[in-house]
């Protein structure tokens, strides 16, 4: 982040602009929405600027800017549309102590003006650090459509009501009150009413809403066991995103991507209880007690699990710990790693005339490498998605070949499925352990036994080693 987003208080403070053409007009239309004292220096100002000056909306000085003209200014805009004149006026403004912006010149600007969605006093600023102005405008247009036109009115009325709302306990009770006002009772109250009456209607809605919330019983604690999917935040379900946004406490696994954790409410308590195969781990009993403790304290808890919580997520143990104390819970499924991995290689987990079933296996369990029905899996045409199978590759290879599996059976390993750094390794059962070692895979990986990437399928039974460890498209 090269530009730190802040909102500068401009009420009663001085802002200076040099320029009188189209660039100056564009900036002034925005600046005149503030309560700043505006001064414009322009030898040949546009008629609109002259009119604004005559109306008292700004001070116009019809000459070029000189040293001392930006004294006490908090911000300065160079909008002369001439590189040499912009450089000259910027040097003057900086010497006078103002932060400077050169219109359409990111490199020489000390600050930038973002795209703005104005629902005064609600303001949304959108910046791309100059990389994609078109994208910023598209986001602005989308937000303009989504945000109610009267959001500003509701916010102004709500601001005056904040002290009355302090009668509610701090934290979730107060957040629930304001959420009901802005997204339910408030919009309903002002819908179709003239502005003059809308403020009274919004105040009446707040009074009624506060009475209901003060009389309401305290909301009991609850835990949602949420599947975070394979890592791509766009694969998170809508329900999961809503729960993250409302959570007081998020208890998450080690493999949850930072992009998904960023979606949690900023005030939420984030607790990492990650388990690591063949390494240090939080004990399951400690995780169970942590969940129970926060739910019993009345918190809205999200237990965030990688993939789907019902697939190798030890969900049953955590649900049993919660139900043993008669606590409330729900389960929100997610996209499991097997689905994400097989989508990456353009294949199906099941296929007519190849396999009518698929096995979801784990490469190791609490006692070490996991044992399965290897004889059944070794039959031609069988398919399995093997979780935690990277370190168990040699064990899996030995068991399958011992039971007659063909050495040239295709195997695909997908590392960091669905994430930006995902990799696909096409291999065979005979070369699997050596190929994994050579690829130096460090991220979480899923082994797809019996499947080759679609791009390599035509080369079977001999897999082209040039495909190994390529980046997935």
N, C-alpha and C positions, 0 to 999 in steps of 0.2 A: 504494500500500500504506500504509494508515493504522496498521496494527498489525504490528510486526516480530515474527515468530515466534521465540521462544527457549524453551529448557528451563531452568527455574530449579532449582538444587540446593537441596533442602529438607531433606535428612537432617540431623537435629539442630538445625534452625532453627525459629524460632517463627512460627506462622500463627495469626491471631486471627479469629474470626467472631462477629458479633453477630446474634442471632436464635434462635428456638427452634421455629419452625413448619416447614411443608412445604419452603419454599425453603432453610432451613438444613439440613434432612435431606438434600436432594438434593446440596448441595455437600459435606456431611460424608461421605457415602458415597464420593465421589470422593477427597476429601482424606485419608481414612483408608487409602487405598492407598499413600500416600507414607510417608516416615519422618520427617515433620515433627512438632514438638511442638505439638499443637492446643489452643487455649484458646477456650472458648465462653462468651459472656456472654448470658444469657437469664433474665428474671424468671420466665417460665413455660415451661420447656423441655418438649418432647415426651417421652413415656416412653422412646422409643428413645435419645434423647440422654442421659437419666439412666442408662439401662442401659449405654451405651458408657462413660460416666464411671466407673460402678461397676466395670466390667471393666478400667479403666486405659487405655482407648484414647484418651481425651482428658481435659482438665481442664475442669470445668464450674463457672462462677461464676453463681449464681442471683440476679443483679441486673442492672440496666441498666449499660451501659458508661460509664466515667468517664475524665477526662483522665489520661494516663499508662498506661492499661491496654494500649495497643498498643506500648509501649516495646520496642525491639529486635525487633519483628515484621518479617518480610520482606514478608508479604502480609496484607491484611485484606479480609474479605468482609462487606459490609453486607447481611444477609438478614432484616431486621426486618419486611419486607412492609408498611412504613408509610413514605411518602415523607419526612415530617418527621423521623422517628427515623433513617432511613437517612442523611439529610443531616447530622444531628447526629453520628452515630457516625463517618461518613466524615471530618468535620472534625477530630474527635479523633485518628483514626488517621493522617491526613496530618500533623497537628502532631507526632505521635510518630515520624514518619519512615517509615511503611509505604506501600507501593503499595496502592491501594485499588480494589476492584471492588464496584459496586452491582448486585445481582442484578436482571436484566431491565431494566437502565438503562444502555444502551451509552454515551450521551452523557456521563454523570457518572463513568464508569469509567476508571481509568488503565491497566488491563489487562483482558483478557477471557480466559475459560476456554474452550478449543475443545472440540469433540466429540473423544473419545479412543477409539482402538482399542488395547486393552491386551493385549500379549503380552510382559509384563515379562521381560527388560529392553528389549524392542522396543516402542516407543510411537509410534503414528501420531496426530498432532494435525490436526484438520480445522477450519478457520475460514472464515467468510464475512463477517467484520466486521459481523455483525448483520443482513446483508442477506437471508439465506435460511437460517434455522435448519433448515427442513424439508429443504433440499438437503444440508446438512451431515449430518443424520441418515441420509439415504438413502445417502450416500457411506460413512458409517460402517458401515451394515448390509451394503453390498456388500463392503467390505474384510473385515469379520468373517467372511463366507462364504469369501472367497478365501484368507485367510492361515491356514496350518495351525495347529491348536490347540496344537501342541507347538513352535511357532516359538520361544517364549520359552526352553524347555529347550535347544533347539539353540543359541540365542544365548548362554546362560549357559555351556554347555560350550565353545563356540567362543571366548568371551572368555578363558577360562583357558588356551586353546591358542595364543593369539596369538604368544607369544614363540617357541614351537616352529616356528610357520609362518614366522618371520623367516628361517629357513634358506633359504627360497626367495628368488630375486631380487625386488627391489622392482618394482612395476608390474604388467604383464599376468600373469606367472607366478603372482604371489600372488593377483591377482584371480580368475584361472581356478581356483585351488585352492579359494578360499572359495565361488565360484559352484557348483562341483561338490559341496561339502559341504552348502550350504543348499538346493540345488534337486535333488540327486540322491542322493548317498551317505547324507547325514544323515537325510532323511525315510525312506529305505528301512530304515535301521538301527533306527530307533525305532518303526516301524510295528507296532502290535499288542503292544507290550511294556509291562509295568507301569512306572510312573514310577521305582520304586526301581532297576530294572535298565536303564531307558532311558538314563540318564546314562552308565553303563558301556558300553553299546552305541554311544552317540554318540562316546565317547572312542576306542573301538576303531576306529570308522569313520574318525576323524580320523587316527589313527596309520597305518592302511593307505593312506589317501588321500595322506598326506604322502610316504610311501615311494614311491608310484607317481609322484607329481609330481616328486620329486627325481631319479628315474631317467629321467624322460621327456626326450626331445630337445626343444630349444627350438622353439617354434612359429614357422614361417616367416612372413614378412610377406605381406600379401595386400591387394589393393585391390578394393573393390566399387563399380562404377559404378551409382549409385542414382538412380532418378527420384524427384524430390521432389513430382511432381504440380504442379498449377497454383497452389498456395498455401495452400489450406485444409488444415490438419494432419489433419483427419478423413479426407481422401482419400489419405493416405499408406498404402502397403501395410503389412501386419503385418511382412513380411520387412524392409522398409526401416526400420521403427521398431526392430526388434531389432538391426539392424546399427548404427544410430545409437547405441543404448544401449551397444554393445560397442566402438565405435571408439576408437582412440588418437588419430587425426588425422582431421579433417573438412575437406576442401578443397571449398569451395562457390562457386556462382555468385552474382552480384549480386542476382538476382531471387528468391532463396530467402527466404521470409517469416520474420520473427523468431520466429513461433510454432513453426515447424518446427525452427529452429536451437536453440530451447530444449529440444527433445527429446533432444539429444545429451548424452552423459555430461558432467557438469560439469567433470571433469578433462581432457576431450579438448582437444587443440590445434585451434583453429578458424582456418582460413586462408581469407581472402576473395580469390578470384582473378577477381572479376567482370569481365565484358566489357560494354562499353557501345557501342551502335550509334552511329556517327558521333562517337565521343568517345574518351577515354583507355581503353586496354585492356591487360590483362596479355597478353603474347605467348603463343601456343600452345606454343612450344618451352619457355618458362619453366615453364608449367603441367605439361608432360610431365615435365620434369626434377624438379619438385617432387614429383610422384607417385612417380616412380622412386626418388628419394632416401629417402623415408620407408618405402617398401615394402622396399627393400634393407636399411634399418636394423632391420627386423623388426616394423614397426608394422602394426596392422590399420587400414587406411585406407578411408574412405568418400569417394568423389568424388561429391559431391551436385550433381545437375544439375536445373534447373527442368524441369517437365513430364516427358517421357520421354527418356532419354538417347539413344535411337536416332533421334529426330526432331530434326534441325537442332541436334544436341548435340555435333558433332565427335567422336563416340565413337571412330570408327575410328582417328583419329590418336593418341588416348591409349592405346587398346588396342595399337596397333602399337608404341608406345614401351615399353610394359610387356612385350610378348611378345619384343621384340628383346633384352631382358635376361633372358629366361626366367623372368619373375616370374609369380606366381599372381594371377588376376583372376576376377571374376564380374560379371554384368550383371543388375540388378534393374529391371524396367520400372516405369514410373509412368504415371499418367493424363496424357495430353498435353493441351496447352491447347485444341486443336481440340475434343476431346471435352467438356471442361468448358464451353467457350464455347457450343457448340451445345445442350448440356443446359440452359444458362441461358435460352435463348430458346424452349425447348420444341419443338425441331425435330430431325430426323435428318439426318445427313450424306448419306445415300442414301435414295431413296424410289422405290418401284415406279412406273413410267410417268412419272417425272420425270428421274431420273439414276441410272444403274447403276454409276457410279464417282464418286469424289471425288478432287480433286487437293490435295495438301499442298504449298504453295509458300512461298518466302521472298521478301520484298519487296526485299531487297538482299543482296548477298554481299560478299566481300572486295574486289571491284573497284568496288562502287557498287551502283546499282539493278540487280536481277537481270532477265535476259531469259528468256522462256518461250515456249511455243507459244500465242501470243495468239489466233491464228485459231481454233484448236480450242476455246479457253476462251470465245471470244465467241459460240459457238453457243447458241441458246436451250436452257434447261434445265440448263446446266452449273453445277456447284458447286465452289467451291474454298475452302480455309482458308488464308489468307495470313498467314504469320508475319512479324513485323517489317515490316508493311505500312503503318503509320501515316504515317511520313515519306515513304513512296513512293507515297502515295495519288494525287497528281496524275500521276505517271509511269504508274501502273497504269491510271488512268482514260483517259489519252491512248492508250495501247497498245490497250486493249480497244475503245474507240470507233472507233479507226482501222481495226480489223479487223471492224467491223460490229456490235458489241455494242449492244443497245438502251439508250438513255439511262435508261429507267425500270426497268432491271434492279435488283431489290432487293439491297441490301448492308447488312449489320449489322456494327457494330464493338462488340466486347466488351472493356472495359477491366477489368483486375484480375479476370479470370474466377475465380469460386468464392470470392473473398475478401469480407470484410465490406464493403469499399468498392467493390465492382464496380459498373460502370455499363454500360448498353446503349444504343447509338445506332442507331436505325433510319434508313436513308438510301437513296439511289438512286445509281447510277453517275454520273448527271449532276451531283449535288450533293455527292458524297462529300468532296472536299478542303475545300470551304467548311464543310460540317457538322462535320468533324473539328476545323477551326480554331476554329469557334464554340464547340464543346463544351469546348475547353481541356483535352484529355486529356493527363495527365502520366505515367500509369502504363503498364505493358506492355499492349499491346492486340493483339487478333487480329481480322482482317478476314474475315468470312464472305460471300464473293461468291456471289450467286444465292439467298440466303436472307434472309427477313424474319422478325422476331420473330412468333411465332404470334399474338399479340394484334393485330398490324398486318396479318397476311396477307390478311384479308378486304377490306382497303382498297386492295389492289394493283389496277392499276398505280400509282395515285397515293398516295404515302405521306403520312400525316397528320404534319405537322411538329411537332405537339404531343407526339408520342411521343419525339422526339429527346432524347438525353442524360438519359433518365429513369433513376432508380435501379432496378435489377433487383429483382424481388420474391423 
